[in-house]
Amino acid sequence: MNALRNKVQLIGNLGKDPELKQFDNGNSYARLSIATKEIYKNQRGEKVTETQWHNNIVAYGKLAANIQRLLKKGNEV
């Protein structure tokens, strides 16, 4: 049987610098907060901007170290 998986792609800006933490066993992880926005016109023709926050996005291992080194608050990811 095939395992069901969902795939989500977020493109937005970092709300703060990534937080790098380590487990007791020495492995590391990075926690991210990303803001995405949707811009559209409502029924009255007014421009509306809606921002959604995606908190507690986590990356592990080497990816976490690269995120910490390369990304800062405000970067588009």
Secondary structure, 3 states (H helix, E strand, C coil): CCCCCCCCCCCCEECCCCEEEECCCCCEEEEEEEEEEEEEECCCCCEEEEEEEEEEEEEEHHHHHHHHHHCCCCCEC
